Amino acid sequence: MPDQQSHAAILSLPPEVVAQIKSSTTITTLTGVILCLVENCLDAEATKIEVTVDFHRGGCSVEDNGLGITPAEFKEHGGLGRTY
């Protein structure tokens, strides 16, 4: 009797699902925060990134020249901070 198991291909997740998974990642270290912020800069096509770290106080600042957030997104219904 022939093998009746199906052999389905493994498919990539759609981009919106990948984004949803990434948005729920928990960051637990200052180094992790810096890494995520730098990744955001690169996603925004930044060509210059300036990182300032204050390990003593546990803070950081990341500035870039990327595309960033449009002014309209800061308005009340602009969608800033919305979940996927």
mmCIF file as gemmi writes it, N, C-alpha and C atoms, coordinates in Angstrom:
data_model
loop_
_atom_site.group_PDB
_atom_site.id
_atom_site.type_symbol
_atom_site.label_atom_id
_atom_site.label_alt_id
_atom_site.label_comp_id
_atom_site.label_asym_id
_atom_site.label_entity_id
_atom_site.label_seq_id
_atom_site.pdbx_PDB_ins_code
_atom_site.Cartn_x
_atom_site.Cartn_y
_atom_site.Cartn_z
_atom_site.occupancy
_atom_site.B_iso_or_equiv
_atom_site.pdbx_formal_charge
_atom_site.auth_seq_id
_atom_site.auth_asym_id
_atom_site.pdbx_PDB_model_num
ATOM 1 N N . MET Axp A 1 ? 0.856 -1.174 0 1 0 ? 1 A 1
ATOM 2 C CA . MET Axp A 1 ? 0 0 0 1 0 ? 1 A 1
ATOM 3 C C . MET Axp A 1 ? 0.901 1.235 0 1 0 ? 1 A 1
ATOM 4 N N . PRO Axp A 2 ? 0.685 2.219 -0.886 1 0 ? 2 A 1
ATOM 5 C CA . PRO Axp A 2 ? 1.523 3.417 -0.938 1 0 ? 2 A 1
ATOM 6 C C . PRO Axp A 2 ? 1.357 4.269 0.315 1 0 ? 2 A 1
ATOM 7 N N . ASP Axp A 3 ? 2.406 5.003 0.629 1 0 ? 3 A 1
ATOM 8 C CA . ASP Axp A 3 ? 2.396 5.905 1.788 1 0 ? 3 A 1
ATOM 9 C C . ASP Axp A 3 ? 1.347 6.989 1.583 1 0 ? 3 A 1
ATOM 10 N N . GLN Axp A 4 ? 0.43 7.142 2.521 1 0 ? 4 A 1
ATOM 11 C CA . GLN Axp A 4 ? -0.681 8.09 2.387 1 0 ? 4 A 1
ATOM 12 C C . GLN Axp A 4 ? -0.408 9.429 3.055 1 0 ? 4 A 1
ATOM 13 N N . GLN Axp A 5 ? 0.808 9.638 3.609 1 0 ? 5 A 1
ATOM 14 C CA . GLN Axp A 5 ? 1.108 10.912 4.272 1 0 ? 5 A 1
ATOM 15 C C . GLN Axp A 5 ? 1.28 12.002 3.229 1 0 ? 5 A 1
ATOM 16 N N . SER Axp A 6 ? 0.755 13.19 3.545 1 0 ? 6 A 1
ATOM 17 C CA . SER Axp A 6 ? 0.959 14.312 2.636 1 0 ? 6 A 1
ATOM 18 C C . SER Axp A 6 ? 2.268 14.996 2.99 1 0 ? 6 A 1
ATOM 19 N N . HIS Axp A 7 ? 2.915 15.532 2.02 1 0 ? 7 A 1
ATOM 20 C CA . HIS Axp A 7 ? 4.199 16.208 2.206 1 0 ? 7 A 1
ATOM 21 C C . HIS Axp A 7 ? 4.031 17.659 1.79 1 0 ? 7 A 1
ATOM 22 N N . ALA Axp A 8 ? 3.506 18.465 2.683 1 0 ? 8 A 1
ATOM 23 C CA . ALA Axp A 8 ? 3.273 19.885 2.402 1 0 ? 8 A 1
ATOM 24 C C . ALA Axp A 8 ? 4.586 20.649 2.498 1 0 ? 8 A 1
ATOM 25 N N . ALA Axp A 9 ? 4.727 21.615 1.643 1 0 ? 9 A 1
ATOM 26 C CA . ALA Axp A 9 ? 5.917 22.464 1.657 1 0 ? 9 A 1
ATOM 27 C C . ALA Axp A 9 ? 5.841 23.443 2.827 1 0 ? 9 A 1
ATOM 28 N N . ILE Axp A 10 ? 7.005 23.812 3.341 1 0 ? 10 A 1
ATOM 29 C CA . ILE Axp A 10 ? 7.069 24.834 4.39 1 0 ? 10 A 1
ATOM 30 C C . ILE Axp A 10 ? 7.088 26.184 3.688 1 0 ? 10 A 1
ATOM 31 N N . LEU Axp A 11 ? 6.128 27.032 4.017 1 0 ? 11 A 1
ATOM 32 C CA . LEU Axp A 11 ? 6 28.335 3.377 1 0 ? 11 A 1
ATOM 33 C C . LEU Axp A 11 ? 6.407 29.447 4.325 1 0 ? 11 A 1
ATOM 34 N N . SER Axp A 12 ? 6.908 30.529 3.766 1 0 ? 12 A 1
ATOM 35 C CA . SER Axp A 12 ? 7.251 31.709 4.571 1 0 ? 12 A 1
ATOM 36 C C . SER Axp A 12 ? 5.979 32.356 5.088 1 0 ? 12 A 1
ATOM 37 N N . LEU Axp A 13 ? 6.094 32.976 6.254 1 0 ? 13 A 1
ATOM 38 C CA . LEU Axp A 13 ? 4.964 33.727 6.808 1 0 ? 13 A 1
ATOM 39 C C . LEU Axp A 13 ? 4.769 35.011 6.017 1 0 ? 13 A 1
ATOM 40 N N . PRO Axp A 14 ? 3.531 35.478 5.896 1 0 ? 14 A 1
ATOM 41 C CA . PRO Axp A 14 ? 3.296 36.768 5.237 1 0 ? 14 A 1
ATOM 42 C C . PRO Axp A 14 ? 3.955 37.891 6.033 1 0 ? 14 A 1
ATOM 43 N N . PRO Axp A 15 ? 4.383 38.973 5.362 1 0 ? 15 A 1
ATOM 44 C CA . PRO Axp A 15 ? 5.075 40.078 6.045 1 0 ? 15 A 1
ATOM 45 C C . PRO Axp A 15 ? 4.304 40.649 7.232 1 0 ? 15 A 1
ATOM 46 N N . GLU Axp A 16 ? 2.974 40.737 7.14 1 0 ? 16 A 1
ATOM 47 C CA . GLU Axp A 16 ? 2.198 41.306 8.25 1 0 ? 16 A 1
ATOM 48 C C . GLU Axp A 16 ? 2.24 40.413 9.479 1 0 ? 16 A 1
ATOM 49 N N . VAL Axp A 17 ? 2.351 39.119 9.286 1 0 ? 17 A 1
ATOM 50 C CA . VAL Axp A 17 ? 2.464 38.193 10.41 1 0 ? 17 A 1
ATOM 51 C C . VAL Axp A 17 ? 3.852 38.316 11.039 1 0 ? 17 A 1
ATOM 52 N N . VAL Axp A 18 ? 4.882 38.413 10.208 1 0 ? 18 A 1
ATOM 53 C CA . VAL Axp A 18 ? 6.24 38.599 10.717 1 0 ? 18 A 1
ATOM 54 C C . VAL Axp A 18 ? 6.324 39.874 11.537 1 0 ? 18 A 1
ATOM 55 N N . ALA Axp A 19 ? 5.72 40.959 11.04 1 0 ? 19 A 1
ATOM 56 C CA . ALA Axp A 19 ? 5.729 42.231 11.764 1 0 ? 19 A 1
ATOM 57 C C . ALA Axp A 19 ? 5.023 42.102 13.106 1 0 ? 19 A 1
ATOM 58 N N . GLN Axp A 20 ? 3.926 41.362 13.128 1 0 ? 20 A 1
ATOM 59 C CA . GLN Axp A 20 ? 3.178 41.171 14.369 1 0 ? 20 A 1
ATOM 60 C C . GLN Axp A 20 ? 4.01 40.397 15.385 1 0 ? 20 A 1
ATOM 61 N N . ILE Axp A 21 ? 4.72 39.4 14.949 1 0 ? 21 A 1
ATOM 62 C CA . ILE Axp A 21 ? 5.561 38.615 15.85 1 0 ? 21 A 1
ATOM 63 C C . ILE Axp A 21 ? 6.687 39.483 16.388 1 0 ? 21 A 1
ATOM 64 N N . LYS Axp A 22 ? 7.334 40.249 15.513 1 0 ? 22 A 1
ATOM 65 C CA . LYS Axp A 22 ? 8.422 41.115 15.945 1 0 ? 22 A 1
ATOM 66 C C . LYS Axp A 22 ? 7.946 42.172 16.928 1 0 ? 22 A 1
ATOM 67 N N . SER Axp A 23 ? 6.726 42.667 16.754 1 0 ? 23 A 1
ATOM 68 C CA . SER Axp A 23 ? 6.243 43.738 17.62 1 0 ? 23 A 1
ATOM 69 C C . SER Axp A 23 ? 5.947 43.258 19.032 1 0 ? 23 A 1
ATOM 70 N N . SER Axp A 24 ? 5.874 41.956 19.217 1 0 ? 24 A 1
ATOM 71 C CA . SER Axp A 24 ? 5.578 41.443 20.552 1 0 ? 24 A 1
ATOM 72 C C . SER Axp A 24 ? 6.826 40.949 21.277 1 0 ? 24 A 1
ATOM 73 N N . THR Axp A 25 ? 7.986 41.247 20.729 1 0 ? 25 A 1
ATOM 74 C CA . THR Axp A 25 ? 9.237 40.831 21.344 1 0 ? 25 A 1
ATOM 75 C C . THR Axp A 25 ? 9.474 41.624 22.625 1 0 ? 25 A 1
ATOM 76 N N . THR Axp A 26 ? 9.9 40.95 23.677 1 0 ? 26 A 1
ATOM 77 C CA . THR Axp A 26 ? 10.217 41.607 24.936 1 0 ? 26 A 1
ATOM 78 C C . THR Axp A 26 ? 11.712 41.916 24.971 1 0 ? 26 A 1
ATOM 79 N N . ILE Axp A 27 ? 12.03 43.16 25.277 1 0 ? 27 A 1
ATOM 80 C CA . ILE Axp A 27 ? 13.432 43.578 25.371 1 0 ? 27 A 1
ATOM 81 C C . ILE Axp A 27 ? 13.752 43.708 26.849 1 0 ? 27 A 1
ATOM 82 N N . THR Axp A 28 ? 14.782 43.007 27.285 1 0 ? 28 A 1
ATOM 83 C CA . THR Axp A 28 ? 15.061 42.96 28.723 1 0 ? 28 A 1
ATOM 84 C C . THR Axp A 28 ? 16.389 43.59 29.129 1 0 ? 28 A 1
ATOM 85 N N . THR Axp A 29 ? 17.195 44.017 28.174 1 0 ? 29 A 1
ATOM 86 C CA . THR Axp A 29 ? 18.495 44.602 28.517 1 0 ? 29 A 1
ATOM 87 C C . THR Axp A 29 ? 18.688 45.915 27.773 1 0 ? 29 A 1
ATOM 88 N N . LEU Axp A 30 ? 19.541 46.762 28.302 1 0 ? 30 A 1
ATOM 89 C CA . LEU Axp A 30 ? 19.866 48.02 27.626 1 0 ? 30 A 1
ATOM 90 C C . LEU Axp A 30 ? 20.502 47.745 26.271 1 0 ? 30 A 1
ATOM 91 N N . THR Axp A 31 ? 21.338 46.727 26.217 1 0 ? 31 A 1
ATOM 92 C CA . THR Axp A 31 ? 21.957 46.353 24.946 1 0 ? 31 A 1
ATOM 93 C C . THR Axp A 31 ? 20.888 45.964 23.93 1 0 ? 31 A 1
ATOM 94 N N . GLY Axp A 32 ? 19.866 45.231 24.372 1 0 ? 32 A 1
ATOM 95 C CA . GLY Axp A 32 ? 18.765 44.851 23.492 1 0 ? 32 A 1
ATOM 96 C C . GLY Axp A 32 ? 17.992 46.055 22.988 1 0 ? 32 A 1
ATOM 97 N N . VAL Axp A 33 ? 17.788 47.038 23.859 1 0 ? 33 A 1
ATOM 98 C CA . VAL Axp A 33 ? 17.099 48.275 23.465 1 0 ? 33 A 1
ATOM 99 C C . VAL Axp A 33 ? 17.891 48.982 22.371 1 0 ? 33 A 1
ATOM 100 N N . ILE Axp A 34 ? 19.203 49.104 22.596 1 0 ? 34 A 1
ATOM 101 C CA . ILE Axp A 34 ? 20.053 49.795 21.626 1 0 ? 34 A 1
ATOM 102 C C . ILE Axp A 34 ? 20.017 49.062 20.286 1 0 ? 34 A 1
ATOM 103 N N . LEU Axp A 35 ? 20.127 47.745 20.314 1 0 ? 35 A 1
ATOM 104 C CA . LEU Axp A 35 ? 20.098 46.962 19.086 1 0 ? 35 A 1
ATOM 105 C C . LEU Axp A 35 ? 18.797 47.182 18.321 1 0 ? 35 A 1
ATOM 106 N N . CYS Axp A 36 ? 17.675 47.141 19.006 1 0 ? 36 A 1
ATOM 107 C CA . CYS Axp A 36 ? 16.371 47.347 18.346 1 0 ? 36 A 1
ATOM 108 C C . CYS Axp A 36 ? 16.253 48.757 17.781 1 0 ? 36 A 1
ATOM 109 N N . LEU Axp A 37 ? 16.737 49.743 18.526 1 0 ? 37 A 1
ATOM 110 C CA . LEU Axp A 37 ? 16.67 51.123 18.029 1 0 ? 37 A 1
ATOM 111 C C . LEU Axp A 37 ? 17.551 51.315 16.798 1 0 ? 37 A 1
ATOM 112 N N . VAL Axp A 38 ? 18.714 50.705 16.792 1 0 ? 38 A 1
ATOM 113 C CA . VAL Axp A 38 ? 19.591 50.797 15.622 1 0 ? 38 A 1
ATOM 114 C C . VAL Axp A 38 ? 18.951 50.073 14.432 1 0 ? 38 A 1
ATOM 115 N N . GLU Axp A 39 ? 18.322 48.933 14.67 1 0 ? 39 A 1
ATOM 116 C CA . GLU Axp A 39 ? 17.605 48.234 13.597 1 0 ? 39 A 1
ATOM 117 C C . GLU Axp A 39 ? 16.507 49.117 13.023 1 0 ? 39 A 1
ATOM 118 N N . ASN Axp A 40 ? 15.785 49.836 13.885 1 0 ? 40 A 1
ATOM 119 C CA . ASN Axp A 40 ? 14.751 50.76 13.417 1 0 ? 40 A 1
ATOM 120 C C . ASN Axp A 40 ? 15.354 51.842 12.534 1 0 ? 40 A 1
ATOM 121 N N . CYS Axp A 41 ? 16.525 52.359 12.934 1 0 ? 41 A 1
ATOM 122 C CA . CYS Axp A 41 ? 17.212 53.375 12.127 1 0 ? 41 A 1
ATOM 123 C C . CYS Axp A 41 ? 17.529 52.833 10.737 1 0 ? 41 A 1
ATOM 124 N N . LEU Axp A 42 ? 18.046 51.617 10.699 1 0 ? 42 A 1
ATOM 125 C CA . LEU Axp A 42 ? 18.393 51.004 9.42 1 0 ? 42 A 1
ATOM 126 C C . LEU Axp A 42 ? 17.149 50.747 8.579 1 0 ? 42 A 1
ATOM 127 N N . ASP Axp A 43 ? 16.056 50.334 9.217 1 0 ? 43 A 1
ATOM 128 C CA . ASP Axp A 43 ? 14.792 50.14 8.502 1 0 ? 43 A 1
ATOM 129 C C . ASP Axp A 43 ? 14.3 51.448 7.892 1 0 ? 43 A 1
ATOM 130 N N . ALA Axp A 44 ? 14.632 52.562 8.553 1 0 ? 44 A 1
ATOM 131 C CA . ALA Axp A 44 ? 14.223 53.888 8.07 1 0 ? 44 A 1
ATOM 132 C C . ALA Axp A 44 ? 15.239 54.457 7.069 1 0 ? 44 A 1
ATOM 133 N N . GLU Axp A 45 ? 16.144 53.595 6.605 1 0 ? 45 A 1
ATOM 134 C CA . GLU Axp A 45 ? 17.138 53.963 5.595 1 0 ? 45 A 1
ATOM 135 C C . GLU Axp A 45 ? 18.103 55.042 6.063 1 0 ? 45 A 1
ATOM 136 N N . ALA Axp A 46 ? 18.431 55.047 7.339 1 0 ? 46 A 1
ATOM 137 C CA . ALA Axp A 46 ? 19.384 56.021 7.88 1 0 ? 46 A 1
ATOM 138 C C . ALA Axp A 46 ? 20.779 55.753 7.315 1 0 ? 46 A 1
ATOM 139 N N . THR Axp A 47 ? 21.492 56.835 7.055 1 0 ? 47 A 1
ATOM 140 C CA . THR Axp A 47 ? 22.883 56.725 6.618 1 0 ? 47 A 1
ATOM 141 C C . THR Axp A 47 ? 23.829 57.222 7.706 1 0 ? 47 A 1
ATOM 142 N N . LYS Axp A 48 ? 23.264 57.819 8.76 1 0 ? 48 A 1
ATOM 143 C CA . LYS Axp A 48 ? 24.048 58.283 9.907 1 0 ? 48 A 1
ATOM 144 C C . LYS Axp A 48 ? 23.257 57.955 11.166 1 0 ? 48 A 1
ATOM 145 N N . ILE Axp A 49 ? 23.928 57.295 12.128 1 0 ? 49 A 1
ATOM 146 C CA . ILE Axp A 49 ? 23.298 56.928 13.395 1 0 ? 49 A 1
ATOM 147 C C . ILE Axp A 49 ? 24.233 57.335 14.518 1 0 ? 49 A 1
ATOM 148 N N . GLU Axp A 50 ? 23.693 58.059 15.501 1 0 ? 50 A 1
ATOM 149 C CA . GLU Axp A 50 ? 24.476 58.472 16.668 1 0 ? 50 A 1
ATOM 150 C C . GLU Axp A 50 ? 23.852 57.85 17.913 1 0 ? 50 A 1
ATOM 151 N N . VAL Axp A 51 ? 24.652 57.052 18.629 1 0 ? 51 A 1
ATOM 152 C CA . VAL Axp A 51 ? 24.175 56.364 19.821 1 0 ? 51 A 1
ATOM 153 C C . VAL Axp A 51 ? 24.937 56.891 21.031 1 0 ? 51 A 1
ATOM 154 N N . THR Axp A 52 ? 24.202 57.309 22.056 1 0 ? 52 A 1
ATOM 155 C CA . THR Axp A 52 ? 24.789 57.729 23.326 1 0 ? 52 A 1
ATOM 156 C C . THR Axp A 52 ? 24.26 56.791 24.397 1 0 ? 52 A 1
ATOM 157 N N . VAL Axp A 53 ? 25.176 56.216 25.187 1 0 ? 53 A 1
ATOM 158 C CA . VAL Axp A 53 ? 24.784 55.242 26.198 1 0 ? 53 A 1
ATOM 159 C C . VAL Axp A 53 ? 25.268 55.702 27.566 1 0 ? 53 A 1
ATOM 160 N N . ASP Axp A 54 ? 24.366 55.644 28.547 1 0 ? 54 A 1
ATOM 161 C CA . ASP Axp A 54 ? 24.717 55.941 29.929 1 0 ? 54 A 1
ATOM 162 C C . ASP Axp A 54 ? 24.426 54.678 30.742 1 0 ? 54 A 1
ATOM 163 N N . PHE Axp A 55 ? 25.405 53.778 30.79 1 0 ? 55 A 1
ATOM 164 C CA . PHE Axp A 55 ? 25.197 52.512 31.499 1 0 ? 55 A 1
ATOM 165 C C . PHE Axp A 55 ? 24.959 52.736 32.987 1 0 ? 55 A 1
ATOM 166 N N . HIS Axp A 56 ? 25.576 53.758 33.551 1 0 ? 56 A 1
ATOM 167 C CA . HIS Axp A 56 ? 25.41 54.038 34.982 1 0 ? 56 A 1
ATOM 168 C C . HIS Axp A 56 ? 23.941 54.307 35.322 1 0 ? 56 A 1
ATOM 169 N N . ARG Axp A 57 ? 23.265 55.083 34.476 1 0 ? 57 A 1
ATOM 170 C CA . ARG Axp A 57 ? 21.85 55.411 34.718 1 0 ? 57 A 1
ATOM 171 C C . ARG Axp A 57 ? 20.901 54.471 33.984 1 0 ? 57 A 1
ATOM 172 N N . GLY Axp A 58 ? 21.448 53.63 33.108 1 0 ? 58 A 1
ATOM 173 C CA . GLY Axp A 58 ? 20.612 52.669 32.39 1 0 ? 58 A 1
ATOM 174 C C . GLY Axp A 58 ? 19.803 53.288 31.276 1 0 ? 58 A 1
ATOM 175 N N . GLY Axp A 59 ? 20.357 54.3 30.624 1 0 ? 59 A 1
ATOM 176 C CA . GLY Axp A 59 ? 19.627 54.964 29.556 1 0 ? 59 A 1
ATOM 177 C C . GLY Axp A 59 ? 20.443 55.078 28.288 1 0 ? 59 A 1
ATOM 178 N N . CYS Axp A 60 ? 19.763 55.437 27.213 1 0 ? 60 A 1
ATOM 179 C CA . CYS Axp A 60 ? 20.445 55.634 25.943 1 0 ? 60 A 1
ATOM 180 C C . CYS Axp A 60 ? 19.649 56.61 25.083 1 0 ? 60 A 1
ATOM 181 N N . SER Axp A 61 ? 20.328 57.105 24.068 1 0 ? 61 A 1
ATOM 182 C CA . SER Axp A 61 ? 19.705 57.979 23.086 1 0 ? 61 A 1
ATOM 183 C C . SER Axp A 61 ? 20.212 57.546 21.716 1 0 ? 61 A 1
ATOM 184 N N . VAL Axp A 62 ? 19.299 57.415 20.762 1 0 ? 62 A 1
ATOM 185 C CA . VAL Axp A 62 ? 19.681 57.032 19.41 1 0 ? 62 A 1
ATOM 186 C C . VAL Axp A 62 ? 19.056 58.041 18.456 1 0 ? 62 A 1
ATOM 187 N N . GLU Axp A 63 ? 19.9 58.694 17.68 1 0 ? 63 A 1
ATOM 188 C CA . GLU Axp A 63 ? 19.431 59.678 16.699 1 0 ? 63 A 1
ATOM 189 C C . GLU Axp A 63 ? 19.915 59.259 15.327 1 0 ? 63 A 1
ATOM 190 N N . ASP Axp A 64 ? 19.092 59.504 14.314 1 0 ? 64 A 1
ATOM 191 C CA . ASP Axp A 64 ? 19.48 59.133 12.956 1 0 ? 64 A 1
ATOM 192 C C . ASP Axp A 64 ? 18.903 60.113 11.946 1 0 ? 64 A 1
ATOM 193 N N . ASN Axp A 65 ? 19.315 59.955 10.696 1 0 ? 65 A 1
ATOM 194 C CA . ASN Axp A 65 ? 18.806 60.801 9.63 1 0 ? 65 A 1
ATOM 195 C C . ASN Axp A 65 ? 17.895 60.019 8.689 1 0 ? 65 A 1
ATOM 196 N N . GLY Axp A 66 ? 17.263 58.984 9.213 1 0 ? 66 A 1
ATOM 197 C CA . GLY Axp A 66 ? 16.378 58.151 8.399 1 0 ? 66 A 1
ATOM 198 C C . GLY Axp A 66 ? 15.054 58.83 8.102 1 0 ? 66 A 1
ATOM 199 N N . LEU Axp A 67 ? 14.216 58.104 7.377 1 0 ? 67 A 1
ATOM 200 C CA . LEU Axp A 67 ? 12.921 58.64 6.947 1 0 ? 67 A 1
ATOM 201 C C . LEU Axp A 67 ? 12.016 58.958 8.12 1 0 ? 67 A 1
ATOM 202 N N . GLY Axp A 68 ? 12.047 58.141 9.135 1 0 ? 68 A 1
ATOM 203 C CA . GLY Axp A 68 ? 11.338 58.433 10.375 1 0 ? 68 A 1
ATOM 204 C C . GLY Axp A 68 ? 9.831 58.444 10.271 1 0 ? 68 A 1
ATOM 205 N N . ILE Axp A 69 ? 9.229 59.055 11.262 1 0 ? 69 A 1
ATOM 206 C CA . ILE Axp A 69 ? 7.78 59.112 11.398 1 0 ? 69 A 1
ATOM 207 C C . ILE Axp A 69 ? 7.291 60.434 10.829 1 0 ? 69 A 1
ATOM 208 N N . THR Axp A 70 ? 6.255 60.355 10.021 1 0 ? 70 A 1
ATOM 209 C CA . THR Axp A 70 ? 5.712 61.578 9.436 1 0 ? 70 A 1
ATOM 210 C C . THR Axp A 70 ? 4.965 62.381 10.498 1 0 ? 70 A 1
ATOM 211 N N . PRO Axp A 71 ? 4.914 63.708 10.38 1 0 ? 71 A 1
ATOM 212 C CA . PRO Axp A 71 ? 4.197 64.533 11.354 1 0 ? 71 A 1
ATOM 213 C C . PRO Axp A 71 ? 2.728 64.123 11.524 1 0 ? 71 A 1
ATOM 214 N N . ALA Axp A 72 ? 2.102 63.648 10.456 1 0 ? 72 A 1
ATOM 215 C CA . ALA Axp A 72 ? 0.699 63.252 10.522 1 0 ? 72 A 1
ATOM 216 C C . ALA Axp A 72 ? 0.483 62.093 11.496 1 0 ? 72 A 1
ATOM 217 N N . GLU Axp A 73 ? 1.495 61.249 11.674 1 0 ? 73 A 1
ATOM 218 C CA . GLU Axp A 73 ? 1.356 60.101 12.574 1 0 ? 73 A 1
ATOM 219 C C . GLU Axp A 73 ? 1.319 60.512 14.044 1 0 ? 73 A 1
ATOM 220 N N . PHE Axp A 74 ? 1.736 61.728 14.36 1 0 ? 74 A 1
ATOM 221 C CA . PHE Axp A 74 ? 1.719 62.213 15.74 1 0 ? 74 A 1
ATOM 222 C C . PHE Axp A 74 ? 0.353 62.778 16.134 1 0 ? 74 A 1
ATOM 223 N N . LYS Axp A 75 ? -0.535 62.98 15.174 1 0 ? 75 A 1
ATOM 224 C CA . LYS Axp A 75 ? -1.86 63.508 15.48 1 0 ? 75 A 1
ATOM 225 C C . LYS Axp A 75 ? -2.694 62.45 16.197 1 0 ? 75 A 1
ATOM 226 N N . GLU Axp A 76 ? -3.805 62.862 16.783 1 0 ? 76 A 1
ATOM 227 C CA . GLU Axp A 76 ? -4.619 61.984 17.613 1 0 ? 76 A 1
ATOM 228 C C . GLU Axp A 76 ? -4.975 60.67 16.947 1 0 ? 76 A 1
ATOM 229 N N . HIS Axp A 77 ? -5.353 60.682 15.687 1 0 ? 77 A 1
ATOM 230 C CA . HIS Axp A 77 ? -5.729 59.452 14.98 1 0 ? 77 A 1
ATOM 231 C C . HIS Axp A 77 ? -4.689 59.094 13.919 1 0 ? 77 A 1
ATOM 232 N N . GLY Axp A 78 ? -3.467 59.489 14.167 1 0 ? 78 A 1
ATOM 233 C CA . GLY Axp A 78 ? -2.399 59.233 13.209 1 0 ? 78 A 1
ATOM 234 C C . GLY Axp A 78 ? -1.875 57.822 13.205 1 0 ? 78 A 1
ATOM 235 N N . GLY Axp A 79 ? -2.201 57.053 14.205 1 0 ? 79 A 1
ATOM 236 C CA . GLY Axp A 79 ? -1.802 55.661 14.241 1 0 ? 79 A 1
ATOM 237 C C . GLY Axp A 79 ? -0.509 55.38 14.976 1 0 ? 79 A 1
ATOM 238 N N . LEU Axp A 80 ? 0.161 56.386 15.491 1 0 ? 80 A 1
ATOM 239 C CA . LEU Axp A 80 ? 1.412 56.179 16.2 1 0 ? 80 A 1
ATOM 240 C C . LEU Axp A 80 ? 1.17 55.339 17.442 1 0 ? 80 A 1
ATOM 241 N N . GLY Axp A 81 ? 1.928 54.291 17.603 1 0 ? 81 A 1
ATOM 242 C CA . GLY Axp A 81 ? 1.795 53.424 18.768 1 0 ? 81 A 1
ATOM 243 C C . GLY Axp A 81 ? 0.706 52.384 18.657 1 0 ? 81 A 1
ATOM 244 N N . ARG Axp A 82 ? 0.05 52.298 17.523 1 0 ? 82 A 1
ATOM 245 C CA . ARG Axp A 82 ? -1.02 51.305 17.372 1 0 ? 82 A 1
ATOM 246 C C . ARG Axp A 82 ? -0.411 49.911 17.249 1 0 ? 82 A 1
ATOM 247 N N . THR Axp A 83 ? -1.148 48.916 17.633 1 0 ? 83 A 1
ATOM 248 C CA . THR Axp A 83 ? -0.696 47.532 17.479 1 0 ? 83 A 1
ATOM 249 C C . THR Axp A 83 ? -0.991 47.072 16.055 1 0 ? 83 A 1
ATOM 250 N N . TYR Axp A 84 ? -0.24 46.106 15.637 1 0 ? 84 A 1
ATOM 251 C CA . TYR Axp A 84 ? -0.484 45.546 14.313 1 0 ? 84 A 1
ATOM 252 C C . TYR Axp A 84 ? -1.805 44.846 14.324 1 0 ? 84 A 1
